[in-house]
Amino acid sequence: MASSTESIERSPRREALAGARDIIPLVVGAIPFGIIFGTLAQSSGLSFGATLGMSAFVFAGSSQFIALGLLAAGSTLPLIVLTTVVVNLRHMLYAASLLPYVQCASQQWKVVIGFFLTDEAFAVAIRRYGQPDRSPHKHWYYLGAAGTMYANWILCTLLGLTVGQLIPNAAAWGLDFAMVATFIGMVAPYATTRPMVGAIAVAGLVAVLANGLPHKLGLMVAAIAGVTAGFWLETFLLPKPTGKS
């Protein structure tokens, strides 16, 4: 029988608080990104309400920035939708990784997990899901982490719409490098095996070489190249068990 202490440690509240705590470093990296988005949005033709609405319902930083650029260039709605869908196709890879852990969850939980799925939430939650304990409340950990990032994104968008307007040429300050550093910090802990290092290296190289592809297709090309490289390295280069004692 599990002890009362163990039960408390694995309660939904404790799991949610742990998720909120563990995502704080990534939240810090997203702060300037969100403020810059809010600052640029109105100058790109979005109203105050539409900007907040985009952050609340789309909740995808890179796609929102791309949509701003396309809006400013006068692109058509179908092109904007298509481009943002392509950019967010990487979330299918995240979903495939989470599937073994959420396939038995209720439909309500699947909707929540799907809506809040971001790079940061995935990076934090997949570690918790992969831990060997049998806590039935790991979805609450995910919710605590993702909910904290969501609240931060909305708040930073609001700050950009208000305070950010008082900062001259905020986009040129280079604050968005914080997000680059955040992504490096998300990836680095996984560089522990040769297949992982190979996948990261190939994806990074292809992302640079394919950067000029239209509609940000380079992101998906890089992701597919990285997955392929990692699979090839793990399948053909790692020694296979012989089955002998």
Summary of the structure (lengths in Angstrom):
residues: 245
radius of gyration: 20.0
end to end distance: 35.8
largest distance: 70.3
contacts: 722
relative contact order: 0.15
helix: 78%
strand: 0%
